[in-house]
Amino acid sequence: MSRLIRFVLLVLCAFPDAGIAASASELDALLEHYRHLHENPELSLQERNTSAYLAEQLKATGFEVTTGVGGHGLVAALRNGDGPVILFRADMDALPVEEQTGLLYRSRVRAINTAGEDVPVMHACGHDIHMTVQLGIALQMAADRDRWNGTLLLIAQPAEEIGIGARAMLEDGLYERFPVPDYNLAFHVSPDLPAGRIGYVSGYALANVDSVDITVYGTGGHGAFPQQTRDPIVIAARIVLALQTIVSRELSPLDSAVVTVGSIHGGTRHNIIPDAVTLQLTVRSYSDETRDFLLRRIREISQGIARSARIPEERLPRVTVKDEYTPAVYNDPDLLNRIVPVLKSTLGETAVMAVDPVMAGEDFARYGRTEERIPGALLWLGAVNGARYQAKQASGEALPGLHSARFAPDAGATIATGVRAMRAVLLELFRER
C-alpha cells in the first residue's frame, strides 16, 4: 500500500463525522510529516525546501500547486464546482533559536542568516504544526468532495516571523492570479491552552505592531564640562519617561496600547558625552486610529523635549517607523457566530472557549485588509500536553511559551484537533445558505 493511500485511510479513520479523538497510532502518517518539518526548519526567506516538500504532498492529493509566489510562497487550489472560495493559511518559516526540548527529532539545523551569521534554527512558534494540519485538511477535503462545492485555497506563507510574507504574496498578485476568497482562515498554536481545545476572540484578536527608531541628537563633549554640551543621553532619558504617559494619560483606559523602549544605545566611555543616542521601540495597538495617534505623539514628544533642551530644528530627533509593520488581526464577528457553534458541536462545548486578545502580531491580517475587505478569523489551537497543563493550573508553573527553546507541542493531539476542527468549519462555510 502506498504511503499516500495509507495516509488517506488513517485520516479517514481518525476523523469520522461523529467520531472521537484520534489515537497516536492513527496519527502516524501525519506525525511523519510533522517530524520531518520539525527536524528540517528554515529561516524566513529561506523556505525553499519546506515549500518543495509541501508542494509534493499537495500535488499528490490532487491540488493544483503554484510555487514561488512572493518568494517561496505556495498556493494550492482544489476546485470543486461553483461555490465559495475559502483561503486557509499556514506559515513555513522558523526562528534563529537553538532547540532545547530534548526530543529525539529535535532540530540540529544551522543556517546563515541575512546578516551573514551562522545561527541555530528551530520551529519554536508552531509553524510545523500549522503546516501539518494543512496537509491533513488537504486530504480530508479531497476525500470529502461529494460533500462540498467551491474552491479551497491552501496558502503556505513564507516570512511570517519578520512580518513581510503575506504582503509579498499579495504584491506578487495573489488575488489577481488566484480566486479572491470569500473567507480567510488560519490557526495558531497556543502555549496557554491544552491540546484538544480551541480558543477564539471575536473582534480584535492580535495587535498592530510597529517598530520605531528614534535618533536623539545633541552636542558631545567632556563629561567634566556638561555645560558645554547638549547631552543626548539626558534628552533620551526624558523622552523614554515621557513616552510612557501616552498610554497612561492620553488614551482611554479601555483602549489598549503598548509603547515599549526595548533598546537604548549611546556613548563609548565614562567621561565622554556623545553626540547622539539611538532608541528602538515596539508600538502596539488595535485600532488604526489608536495606531496613528501613538505614532504622531511619539514624534511630537521626542521633538518637543529636544526643543526644550535647546536643540536646533535641524537637529531634532529623527523618528523612523520601520517598514515591517503588521496590521491588527480582526476576527469578523459574523463569521465567528457561524463557526463557533460548529466547533462546539464537533469538539464539545467545553473544548471551545472565548479567550482574551493579545498584543502579539501576525501578518495574517493582510489577507483581509485589501480593497475587498475579506472577513477572516484566526483561531488559537491548544498545544500543551494535558497532564502538563493540569500541573501548571495546580502549581502556577510557567510552561515554555512561543519562541522558547523549550517549546514542544503535544503534536499528536494538537494536529488531530486542528484537522478535525477545520474540516468541520470548511464544510460549514462551503455549505450554500
C-alpha positions in Angstrom: 0.0 0.0 0.0 1.4 3.4 -0.9 2.2 5.9 1.7 -0.4 8.3 0.3 -3.2 5.8 0.3 -2.3 4.6 3.8 -2.4 8.2 4.9 -5.8 8.8 3.5 -7.2 5.7 5.2 -5.6 6.6 8.5 -7.0 10.2 8.4 -10.5 9.0 7.5 -10.4 6.6 10.4 -9.0 9.3 12.7 -11.6 11.9 12.0 -15.1 10.4 11.5 -18.1 12.6 11.4 -19.3 11.8 14.9 -16.0 10.3 15.9 -13.7 10.6 18.8 -10.2 12.0 19.0 -7.6 10.1 17.1 -5.2 7.7 18.8 -1.5 8.1 18.5 -1.3 5.1 16.2 -3.9 6.6 13.8 -1.8 9.7 13.5 1.4 8.0 12.5 1.3 9.3 8.9 0.6 12.9 10.0 3.3 12.7 12.6 5.8 11.6 10.0 5.2 14.8 8.2 5.4 16.8 11.4 8.7 15.2 12.5 10.2 15.9 9.0 9.2 19.5 9.2 10.4 19.9 12.7 13.8 18.4 12.0 14.3 20.5 8.9 13.4 24.1 9.8 14.3 27.0 7.5 14.7 30.7 8.4 12.5 33.4 7.0 13.1 34.0 3.2 14.9 30.6 3.0 11.9 28.3 3.0 12.9 26.7 -0.4 13.0 23.0 0.8 9.9 23.4 3.0 7.9 24.7 0.1 9.1 22.0 -2.2 8.1 19.3 0.4 4.6 20.7 0.9 4.2 21.1 -2.9 5.0 17.4 -3.4 2.5 16.3 -0.8 -0.3 18.6 -2.0 0.1 17.7 -5.7 -0.2 14.0 -4.7 -3.5 14.9 -3.0 -4.9 16.4 -6.2 -4.4 20.1 -5.7 -3.2 22.4 -8.4 0.1 23.8 -6.9 1.9 27.0 -7.7 5.2 27.8 -6.1 7.4 30.9 -6.0 4.6 33.3 -5.0 6.1 36.2 -3.1 9.4 34.4 -2.6 9.0 30.8 -1.5 5.2 31.1 -1.0 2.9 28.3 -2.3 -0.7 28.3 -3.4 -2.6 25.0 -3.7 -6.1 25.1 -5.2 -8.7 22.4 -5.1 -11.6 23.4 -7.4 -14.8 21.6 -6.8 -17.5 23.3 -8.8 -19.4 26.5 -8.1 -19.4 27.8 -4.6 -17.5 29.9 -2.1 -13.7 30.4 -2.2 -12.1 29.8 1.2 -8.4 30.5 2.0 -6.6 28.6 4.7 -3.1 29.8 5.5 -0.2 28.1 7.2 3.2 29.7 7.7 6.5 28.0 6.9 9.4 29.9 8.5 11.3 29.0 11.6 13.3 31.1 14.2 17.0 31.5 15.0 16.7 29.6 18.2 18.8 26.6 19.5 16.3 23.9 20.4 16.5 22.6 24.0 13.4 20.3 24.1 15.4 17.0 24.3 13.1 15.5 21.7 14.6 12.7 19.6 13.5 14.6 16.5 14.7 18.0 17.7 16.3 20.3 15.2 20.0 20.3 14.9 19.9 22.6 11.9 22.2 25.7 11.5 21.9 28.3 8.7 23.4 31.6 7.6 21.0 34.5 8.3 20.7 37.7 6.3 23.5 39.3 8.4 25.9 36.5 7.3 25.9 34.9 10.8 25.8 31.2 11.5 22.7 30.6 13.7 20.7 27.7 15.0 17.2 27.2 13.6 14.1 25.8 15.3 10.4 25.7 14.8 9.7 27.4 18.1 6.4 29.1 17.1 4.4 26.0 15.9 4.6 26.6 12.2 5.4 23.0 11.7 2.1 22.1 13.4 0.3 24.6 11.2 1.8 23.0 8.0 0.9 19.5 9.2 -2.6 20.5 10.0 -2.8 21.9 6.5 -1.7 18.7 4.9 -4.3 16.8 6.9 -7.0 19.3 5.8 -6.0 18.8 2.2 -6.5 15.1 2.3 -9.8 15.4 4.3 -11.3 17.9 1.8 -10.1 15.9 -1.2 -11.7 12.8 0.2 -14.9 14.7 1.0 -15.5 16.3 -2.4 -19.0 14.9 -2.6 -19.9 16.9 0.5 -19.0 20.4 -0.6 -18.8 22.8 -3.6 -16.4 25.7 -4.2 -12.7 26.3 -4.2 -10.3 25.7 -1.4 -7.0 27.7 -1.4 -4.3 26.5 0.8 -1.6 29.1 1.3 1.9 28.1 2.6 3.3 31.5 3.5 7.0 32.5 3.9 8.5 35.1 6.2 5.7 35.4 8.8 8.2 35.8 11.6 9.6 39.0 10.1 6.2 40.3 9.1 6.6 40.5 5.3 5.4 37.2 3.8 1.7 38.0 3.4 2.5 41.4 1.8 5.0 39.7 -0.5 2.4 37.2 -1.7 -0.2 39.9 -2.2 2.2 42.1 -4.1 3.0 39.2 -6.3 -0.6 39.0 -7.4 -2.2 36.6 -5.1 -5.7 37.9 -5.7 -5.1 38.6 -9.4 -3.6 35.1 -10.2 -6.0 33.1 -8.0 -9.6 33.4 -7.0 -10.4 36.1 -4.4 -11.5 34.4 -1.2 -14.9 34.9 0.4 -13.3 33.9 3.8 -9.8 33.7 5.2 -8.9 31.3 7.9 -5.9 30.3 10.0 -4.8 28.6 13.2 -2.0 29.5 15.6 -0.9 27.1 18.3 -1.4 28.3 21.8 1.0 27.6 24.7 -1.8 28.6 27.1 -4.4 26.0 26.1 -4.3 22.2 26.4 -4.2 20.2 23.3 -7.8 19.3 22.2 -9.2 22.8 22.8 -9.8 25.8 20.6 -9.7 29.4 21.6 -11.3 32.3 19.8 -11.6 36.0 20.0 -14.4 38.0 18.4 -13.2 41.3 17.1 -9.6 42.4 17.6 -7.5 39.4 18.4 -3.9 40.5 17.8 -2.3 43.9 17.6 -1.0 46.4 15.1 2.8 46.1 15.5 5.2 48.9 14.6 8.9 49.1 15.1 10.1 52.7 15.6 13.7 54.0 15.7 14.5 57.3 17.3 17.9 59.0 16.9 18.4 61.7 19.5 21.0 64.3 18.6 23.0 66.5 20.9 26.4 68.2 21.2 29.0 66.0 22.8 32.0 66.8 24.9 33.9 66.1 28.1 31.8 64.6 31.0 33.5 67.1 33.4 32.2 70.1 31.4 28.5 69.3 30.8 27.6 73.0 30.5 29.5 73.0 27.2 27.3 70.2 25.8 23.7 69.3 24.9 23.6 65.9 26.5 21.6 63.5 24.2 21.6 60.8 27.0 19.7 63.1 29.3 17.3 64.1 26.5 16.8 60.4 25.6 16.0 59.6 29.2 13.4 62.3 29.4 11.9 61.0 26.1 11.7 57.4 27.5 9.8 58.6 30.6 7.5 60.9 28.7 6.6 58.3 26.1 5.0 56.2 29.0 2.4 58.9 29.6 0.9 58.4 26.1 -0.8 55.2 27.2 -1.3 56.1 30.9 -2.6 59.6 30.4 -3.5 60.3 26.8 -5.5 57.2 25.9 -8.7 55.9 27.4 -8.1 53.1 29.9 -10.4 51.0 27.8 -8.2 51.5 24.7 -5.3 49.0 24.8 -1.9 50.1 23.6 1.8 49.4 24.4 4.8 51.7 23.9 8.0 49.8 24.9 11.5 51.1 24.6 13.4 47.9 24.1 16.9 49.2 23.2 18.9 52.4 24.0 22.5 52.9 22.9 24.7 55.9 23.3 28.3 56.8 24.3 31.5 54.9 24.5 33.1 55.6 27.9 32.5 57.1 31.3 33.7 60.7 30.7 32.5 61.3 27.2 29.1 62.9 26.4 28.2 61.6 23.0 26.7 63.4 20.0 23.8 61.0 19.6 21.7 58.3 21.2 19.5 55.7 19.5 16.3 54.2 20.8 14.3 51.3 19.4 10.6 50.9 20.3 7.9 48.4 19.8 4.5 50.1 19.5 1.3 48.1 19.7 -2.4 48.9 19.4 -5.7 47.5 18.0 -7.5 50.2 16.0 -5.9 52.2 13.2 -7.0 55.4 14.9 -5.0 54.5 18.0 -2.0 53.5 16.0 -2.0 56.8 14.1 -2.3 58.7 17.4 0.6 56.8 19.1 3.0 57.3 16.2 2.1 61.0 16.0 2.6 61.6 19.7 5.9 59.7 19.7 7.2 62.2 17.2 5.7 65.2 18.9 7.0 64.3 22.3 10.5 63.4 21.1 10.9 66.6 19.2 9.2 68.7 21.9 11.6 67.5 24.6 14.6 68.2 22.3 13.4 71.7 21.6 13.1 72.3 25.4 16.8 71.3 25.6 17.6 74.0 23.1 18.4 71.5 20.2 18.1 73.5 16.9 15.4 72.5 14.5 17.8 70.9 12.0 19.0 68.5 14.8 15.7 67.5 16.2 15.3 63.7 16.8 14.8 61.6 13.7 11.8 59.3 14.2 11.6 56.4 11.7 8.7 54.0 11.5 10.1 50.8 10.0 8.5 49.0 7.0 7.8 45.7 8.8 4.5 46.9 10.2 1.9 44.3 10.7 -1.8 45.2 11.0 -4.1 44.1 13.7 -5.9 40.8 13.3 -9.7 41.4 13.4 -11.8 38.3 13.6 -15.1 39.0 11.9 -17.9 38.6 14.5 -20.5 37.4 12.0 -18.0 34.7 10.8 -17.3 33.7 14.4 -21.0 33.5 15.1 -21.2 30.9 12.3 -18.2 28.8 13.0 -18.1 28.7 16.8 -21.3 26.6 17.1 -19.8 24.1 14.6 -16.6 23.8 16.6 -18.6 23.2 19.8 -20.7 20.6 18.0 -17.6 18.9 16.7 -15.3 19.1 19.7 -17.7 19.5 22.6 -19.0 22.6 24.4 -16.1 22.8 26.9 -13.4 22.3 24.3 -14.1 25.7 22.6 -13.8 28.9 24.6 -13.5 32.6 24.3 -10.1 33.9 25.2 -8.6 37.3 25.6 -7.0 39.3 22.8 -3.2 39.6 22.9 -0.7 42.3 21.9 1.3 39.9 19.7 1.4 40.5 15.9 0.5 38.4 12.9 0.6 39.3 9.3 -2.3 37.0 8.5 -4.4 40.2 8.8 -3.1 41.5 5.5 -5.1 38.9 3.5 -8.3 40.6 4.7 -7.2 44.2 4.6 -7.2 44.6 0.8 -9.8 46.6 -1.0 -12.1 43.6 -1.0 -12.1 43.7 2.9 -12.4 39.9 3.2 -13.8 38.6 6.5 -11.4 36.3 8.3 -10.7 34.5 11.6 -7.5 33.3 13.2 -8.2 30.7 15.9 -6.0 29.5 18.8 -5.1 25.8 18.7 -4.4 24.4 22.1 -0.9 22.7 22.1 0.0 21.9 25.7 0.1 18.3 26.9 -2.9 17.8 29.1 -1.0 16.5 32.1 1.4 19.4 32.0 -1.4 21.8 31.6 -3.1 20.4 34.7 0.1 20.6 36.6 0.5 24.2 35.6 -3.0 25.0 36.8 -2.4 23.4 40.1 1.1 24.8 40.8 1.3 28.0 38.8 4.2 26.5 36.9 5.3 28.6 33.9 5.3 26.4 30.8 7.5 27.3 27.8 5.8 29.8 25.5 6.1 30.7 21.9 9.7 31.4 20.7 11.1 29.5 23.6 13.9 27.0 23.0 11.9 24.5 25.1 8.5 24.9 23.4 7.4 21.4 22.5 3.7 21.0 21.5 1.7 17.8 22.2 1.9 17.1 18.5 -0.5 14.2 18.0 -3.4 15.7 20.0 -2.8 19.2 18.6 -2.7 18.0 15.0 -5.7 15.8 15.4 -7.8 18.6 16.9 -6.7 21.0 14.2 -7.7 18.8 11.3 -10.9 17.7 12.8 -12.0 21.3 13.7 -11.0 22.9 10.5 -12.6 20.2 8.4 -15.9 20.9 10.2 -15.5 24.7 9.7 -14.8 24.3 6.0 -17.7 22.0 5.4 -20.0 24.5 7.1 -18.7 27.5 5.1 -18.8 25.7 1.8 -22.5 24.8 2.5 -24.8 27.0 0.5 -27.1 29.1 2.6 
